Amino acid sequence: MSFVLKAAVGEPAQRASNPAVVATVAAVIADVRANGDDAVRKYSEKFDGWSPESFRLSEDQVAEIVKSVPETVLDDLRFAQRQIRNFAQAQRDSIQDIEVETLPGVFLGHRNVPIDAAAAYVPGGRYPLTASAHMTVLTAKVAGVDRVAATTPPNAGEAPPISVAAMHLAGADEIFVLGGVQAIAALALGTETVDPVSILTGPGNAYVAEAKRQLFGEVGIDLFAGPTETLIVADDHADPFTIAVDLLSQAEHGPDSPCVLITTSEAVGRATLDHIEALLPGLVTNAIAGPAWRDHGQVHIVDTLTEAYALADKFASEHVQILTEDPRQALTSMRNYGALFLGEGTCVPYGDKLIGTNHVLPTLGAANYTGGLWVGKFLKTLTYQEVRNLDTSAQLGEICGRVSRLEKFEGHARSGDLRAAKFGNAPLAWGDLPTRVTSDR
């Protein structure tokens, strides 16, 4: 019989924004829209105590900061970026322009054209999320985006060296040390010294997420971001200690991060609970991971893996780890997730940091309708049409006239009528052609 061994006791994250956050963000955006750089500087001083001569780093400043980072750190950043670049390039190579002839002389096609300018927000609050530079800046550059403006908040009154190095190595064309709503608004709207972009990408706190939400429509965004989510599907072959370690690896993202285990083995579930209780006191990030597990941790016992996969699909979690005898079964058994991590040799932190797939993933149930950030997000698929055969154009014109009048679109109908008359033998009931057009066909 299926049952819940541990239930969540905290309130689940809400899809709707906090009204106080909404109001604060709206006020900052309106001020930046009206007052540009002056407003940006005002809020940077207010929220971060940061007001340099220029928020954008010069090439010399970037070079000096990167030089201060140990070479071993730079090597690790380069390794991670190679993995992400390789996979992003494979994705880009799989996206093809097409052109097909659907009727005699009718050619339809699409081209995949990069967005002209993108912004990449690299968080620097609780943790300096340097991997976000790889996922946003590098992926955009592989897609062919001409201009990528990357920004990160100051840390203790200075530019954070590792984040700047990561943005630089990823290929950022502009690097700003600027955080919060003021950074998002400046990049979306443009100011006297900041050129606007066409898409905002990258994770952030509740205020950054709300700024992206409010600016969506004026610019594109990658995703509406919520708390990090992880879910593990395990059978009786799974190691409870590994499960416990991997659940806590994601609990440390935030005190509101859901961590869920669905298993066919009550013994595995109970042993996992024991290991988590033993591990938490010694975890450096226990102050964050502890409340996350206490309030949002869940353990579900189910009868079969079929039931486990069905329940996992209902959660539509950001990260889903499969610790079963045949992990690849999940590829055909599941459809609602941000990313799958198959087998004990694969852990979610690999995806977070360096394996190559993108870590900007859907949360709060968005995996029901979308995947995560990828190279295709920075491309516009633009269609075109050409009718070379005028006999076919005449045929299309007659049908276009009839179907347009069904919808009472007389102007549309007349465009079709015109071609039926010019290129065929149809009468023009509503007028006369000034000159009869003939053509070799």
C-alpha positions in Angstrom: 0.0 0.0 0.0 1.2 3.5 -0.9 1.7 5.9 2.0 3.6 9.0 3.0 6.5 8.4 5.4 7.4 12.1 5.7 5.2 14.9 4.7 6.0 18.6 4.1 4.9 20.8 6.9 5.8 24.2 5.5 3.8 26.2 3.1 4.6 25.4 -0.5 6.2 28.1 -2.7 3.5 30.3 -4.3 3.3 30.9 -8.0 1.9 34.4 -7.3 4.3 37.0 -6.1 4.4 38.6 -2.7 2.4 41.9 -3.0 5.1 43.8 -1.1 7.8 42.5 -3.5 5.5 43.4 -6.4 5.1 47.0 -5.2 8.8 47.5 -4.4 9.9 46.1 -7.8 7.3 48.2 -9.7 8.5 51.4 -8.0 12.2 50.7 -8.8 11.4 49.9 -12.5 9.3 53.0 -12.9 12.1 55.1 -11.4 14.7 53.6 -13.7 12.4 54.1 -16.7 12.0 57.7 -15.8 15.4 58.7 -14.5 17.9 56.2 -16.0 21.4 56.2 -14.5 20.5 58.4 -11.6 17.9 56.0 -10.4 20.2 53.0 -10.9 22.9 54.6 -8.9 20.4 55.6 -6.1 19.2 52.0 -5.7 22.7 50.5 -5.9 23.8 52.8 -3.1 20.7 52.1 -1.1 20.7 48.3 -1.4 24.3 47.4 -1.9 26.3 50.4 -0.7 27.9 50.4 -4.1 28.5 53.5 -6.3 31.6 53.2 -8.5 32.5 55.7 -11.2 31.2 53.2 -13.7 29.2 50.1 -13.1 30.6 48.6 -16.3 34.2 47.2 -15.9 36.8 48.3 -18.4 38.9 45.8 -20.3 41.8 46.7 -18.1 39.8 46.2 -14.9 38.6 42.8 -16.2 42.1 41.7 -17.0 43.4 42.8 -13.6 40.6 41.0 -11.8 41.1 37.8 -13.8 44.8 37.9 -13.1 44.1 37.9 -9.4 42.3 34.5 -9.6 44.5 31.5 -9.0 45.3 29.6 -12.2 43.9 26.3 -10.7 40.5 28.1 -10.3 40.7 29.4 -13.9 41.5 25.9 -15.1 38.5 24.5 -13.4 36.3 27.2 -14.8 37.7 26.5 -18.3 37.0 22.7 -17.8 33.4 23.3 -16.9 32.9 25.8 -19.7 34.3 23.3 -22.3 31.6 20.8 -21.2 28.8 23.3 -21.4 30.1 24.7 -24.7 30.4 21.3 -26.3 26.8 20.3 -25.4 25.4 23.7 -26.4 27.2 23.5 -29.8 25.8 20.0 -30.3 22.3 21.4 -29.7 23.0 24.3 -32.0 24.2 22.0 -34.8 20.9 20.0 -34.4 18.8 23.1 -35.2 18.5 23.4 -39.0 17.0 25.9 -41.3 14.4 24.3 -43.7 12.7 25.0 -47.0 10.0 22.8 -48.5 7.8 22.9 -51.6 4.3 22.3 -50.3 2.4 22.9 -53.6 3.7 23.4 -57.1 5.9 26.5 -56.9 5.0 27.2 -53.2 8.1 27.4 -51.0 7.8 27.6 -47.2 10.8 27.8 -44.9 12.2 29.0 -41.6 15.5 30.4 -40.5 17.0 30.3 -37.0 18.3 33.8 -36.3 20.1 34.7 -33.1 18.7 37.4 -30.8 20.7 40.6 -31.1 21.5 41.2 -27.4 21.1 39.2 -24.2 21.6 39.9 -20.5 23.0 37.4 -18.1 22.4 37.9 -14.4 24.9 36.0 -12.2 23.8 36.0 -8.6 26.2 36.8 -5.8 24.1 36.9 -2.6 24.2 33.8 -0.4 26.5 32.0 -2.9 28.5 33.4 -5.8 26.9 31.2 -8.5 29.7 31.4 -11.0 28.2 28.4 -12.9 25.3 30.7 -13.9 27.8 32.6 -16.1 28.6 29.4 -18.0 24.9 28.6 -18.4 23.8 32.0 -19.6 26.7 33.9 -21.2 28.3 30.9 -22.9 25.1 29.4 -24.2 24.1 32.7 -25.7 27.4 33.1 -27.5 27.2 29.6 -28.9 23.8 30.5 -30.3 25.4 33.4 -32.1 24.2 36.4 -30.0 26.3 39.4 -31.0 26.2 41.2 -27.6 25.9 39.6 -24.2 25.9 41.9 -21.2 26.6 40.1 -18.0 26.1 41.5 -14.5 26.7 40.4 -10.9 26.2 42.2 -7.6 29.2 43.6 -5.7 30.6 41.5 -2.8 31.8 43.3 0.3 32.2 46.5 -1.6 34.1 45.1 -4.6 33.8 43.2 -7.8 33.7 39.5 -7.1 36.8 38.1 -8.8 35.6 34.5 -9.5 32.3 35.7 -10.9 34.0 38.3 -13.1 36.5 35.6 -14.3 33.7 33.2 -15.1 31.8 35.8 -17.1 34.9 36.9 -19.0 36.0 33.3 -19.9 32.4 32.6 -21.0 32.7 35.4 -23.6 30.7 38.2 -22.1 31.0 41.4 -24.3 30.2 43.7 -21.4 30.6 43.0 -17.6 28.8 45.1 -15.0 29.1 45.0 -11.3 25.5 45.8 -10.5 22.8 43.7 -8.7 19.2 43.5 -8.0 16.2 45.1 -9.6 18.2 48.1 -10.7 20.4 45.9 -12.8 17.5 44.0 -14.4 15.7 47.3 -15.1 18.8 49.0 -16.6 19.5 46.2 -19.0 15.9 45.7 -20.0 15.0 49.4 -20.5 18.4 51.0 -21.2 19.8 54.1 -19.6 22.2 56.8 -20.7 25.1 54.4 -20.2 23.5 51.0 -20.6 22.2 49.8 -23.9 19.0 47.7 -23.7 18.9 44.0 -24.4 16.2 41.7 -26.0 16.2 38.9 -23.4 16.9 38.6 -19.7 18.4 35.4 -18.4 19.8 34.0 -15.2 18.5 33.2 -11.7 18.1 35.6 -8.8 16.3 36.3 -5.6 12.6 37.0 -5.3 13.1 40.7 -6.3 15.1 39.8 -9.4 12.5 37.1 -10.4 9.7 39.6 -10.0 11.5 42.2 -12.0 11.8 39.7 -14.9 8.1 38.9 -14.5 7.1 42.6 -14.7 9.4 43.3 -17.7 8.4 40.3 -19.7 6.7 41.4 -22.8 9.0 44.4 -23.3 11.8 41.9 -23.3 12.0 38.2 -23.3 13.0 36.1 -20.3 14.3 32.6 -19.8 12.0 31.3 -17.1 10.0 32.5 -14.0 12.3 31.2 -11.2 11.2 29.6 -7.9 13.0 27.7 -5.2 15.4 24.9 -6.3 13.5 21.6 -6.4 14.9 18.0 -6.3 13.1 14.6 -6.4 14.6 11.1 -6.3 13.0 8.0 -7.5 14.5 4.9 -5.9 13.9 1.2 -5.8 15.2 -1.4 -3.3 18.6 -1.5 -5.1 19.3 2.1 -4.1 21.8 3.1 -1.4 20.0 5.2 1.3 23.2 7.0 2.2 23.6 8.2 -1.3 20.0 9.3 -1.4 20.4 11.2 1.8 23.6 13.0 0.6 22.0 13.9 -2.7 18.8 15.3 -1.2 20.8 17.5 1.2 23.0 18.7 -1.7 19.9 20.5 -3.1 18.4 21.4 0.3 21.2 23.8 0.9 20.0 26.0 -2.0 17.5 27.6 0.2 15.2 27.1 3.3 12.2 26.8 0.9 13.7 24.2 -1.4 11.5 21.1 -1.7 13.4 17.7 -1.5 11.3 14.6 -2.3 12.0 10.9 -2.2 9.6 8.4 -3.9 10.6 4.8 -3.4 9.2 1.3 -3.7 11.1 0.3 -0.5 10.0 1.3 2.9 13.3 0.1 4.2 15.2 2.4 1.9 12.8 5.3 2.9 13.4 4.8 6.6 17.1 4.3 6.3 17.3 7.6 4.2 15.5 9.4 7.0 18.0 8.1 9.6 21.0 9.1 7.4 19.6 12.6 6.9 19.2 13.1 10.6 22.8 11.9 11.2 24.3 14.1 8.4 22.5 17.4 9.0 24.3 18.4 12.2 27.7 18.2 10.5 26.7 20.0 7.3 28.2 23.5 7.1 25.0 24.7 5.4 22.7 23.1 8.0 21.2 26.5 8.8 19.7 26.4 5.3 19.4 22.7 4.5 17.9 21.9 7.9 14.8 24.0 7.6 14.4 23.0 3.9 14.3 19.3 4.9 12.2 19.9 8.0 9.6 22.0 6.2 9.7 20.8 2.6 11.2 17.3 2.7 8.9 14.4 1.7 9.2 10.6 1.6 6.6 8.7 -0.3 6.4 4.9 -0.3 4.7 3.4 -3.4 4.0 -0.2 -4.6 5.6 -0.1 -8.1 8.0 1.9 -10.2 5.1 2.6 -12.5 3.3 4.3 -9.7 6.6 6.1 -8.7 7.1 7.6 -12.1 3.4 8.7 -12.3 3.7 10.4 -8.9 7.0 12.0 -9.9 5.3 13.4 -13.1 2.7 15.1 -10.8 5.4 16.9 -8.9 7.0 18.1 -12.2 10.2 18.7 -10.3 13.1 20.8 -11.5 15.7 18.0 -10.9 14.7 14.3 -11.0 17.3 11.7 -10.0 16.7 8.1 -10.8 18.4 5.6 -8.5 16.9 2.3 -9.7 18.2 -1.0 -11.2 17.3 0.3 -14.8 17.4 4.1 -14.6 17.0 4.6 -18.4 13.4 3.3 -18.0 12.6 6.8 -16.8 13.3 8.3 -20.3 10.1 6.6 -21.6 8.1 6.6 -18.3 8.4 10.3 -17.4 7.6 13.5 -19.2 7.4 16.3 -16.6 10.8 17.4 -15.2 13.5 20.0 -15.8 16.3 17.5 -16.1 16.8 13.8 -15.5 19.9 12.4 -13.7 20.2 8.7 -14.4 21.9 6.3 -12.1 24.2 6.5 -9.1 27.1 7.7 -11.1 25.2 10.9 -11.9 24.3 13.5 -9.3 22.4 16.8 -9.6 25.4 18.9 -8.6 27.1 17.7 -11.8 24.3 19.4 -13.8 24.4 22.4 -11.5 28.1 23.0 -12.1 29.9 21.4 -14.9 28.6 18.3 -16.8 27.4 20.3 -19.8 23.6 20.5 -19.6 22.0 23.8 -18.6 21.1 24.4 -15.0 18.5 27.1 -15.6 15.5 24.9 -15.3 11.7 25.1 -14.8 10.3 25.2 -11.2 6.9 25.6 -9.6 5.3 23.1 -12.0 6.5 24.9 -15.1 8.0 21.6 -16.2 4.5 20.6 -17.2 4.8 23.0 -20.2 8.4 23.9 -20.8 12.0 22.7 -20.6 14.9 24.7 -19.4 17.3 27.3 -20.9 19.1 26.0 -23.9 20.8 27.4 -27.0 17.4 27.5 -28.8 16.1 30.1 -26.4 18.5 32.6 -27.9 17.3 31.9 -31.4 14.2 33.2 -33.2 12.7 30.8 -35.7 11.5 33.1 -38.4 9.3 31.8 -41.3 9.1 32.9 -44.9 6.9 32.2 -47.9 7.3 32.5 -51.6 4.9 31.5 -54.4 6.7 31.2 -57.7 4.0 29.4 -59.7 1.3 31.9 -60.6 -1.2 29.2 -61.5 -0.9 28.1 -57.9 -1.2 31.6 -56.6 -4.5 32.0 -58.5 -5.8 28.8 -56.9 -4.7 30.0 -53.5 -6.3 33.4 -54.2 -9.7 31.8 -54.9 -9.7 29.7 -51.7 -8.3 32.6 -49.7 -11.2 34.8 -50.8 -13.8 32.2 -49.8 -12.3 31.4 -46.4 -11.7 35.0 -45.5 -15.4 35.9 -46.2 -16.4 33.1 -43.8 -14.7 35.2 -41.1 -16.0 38.5 -42.6 -12.5 39.7 -43.5 -13.3 41.5 -46.8 -9.9 43.1 -47.1 -8.2 39.7 -46.8 -10.6 38.3 -49.3 -9.8 41.0 -51.9 -6.1 40.3 -51.7 -6.9 36.7 -52.6 -9.4 37.8 -55.3 -6.8 40.1 -56.9 -4.4 37.2 -57.5 -7.1 34.9 -58.7 -8.0 37.5 -61.3 -4.4 38.6 -62.2 -2.9 35.2 -62.5 -6.0 33.2 -63.4 -9.4 33.6 -65.1 -11.4 34.5 -62.0 -13.7 37.6 -62.3 -13.1 40.5 -60.0 -16.6 41.1 -58.6 -15.8 44.2 -56.6 -13.8 46.1 -59.3 -11.8 46.1 -62.6 -8.1 45.4 -63.0 -6.4 48.5 -64.4 -4.1 46.3 -66.5 -4.5 42.7 -67.3 -1.3 40.9 -66.3 -0.1 38.0 -68.4 2.8 35.8 -67.6 4.7 32.9 -69.0 3.9 29.9 -66.9 
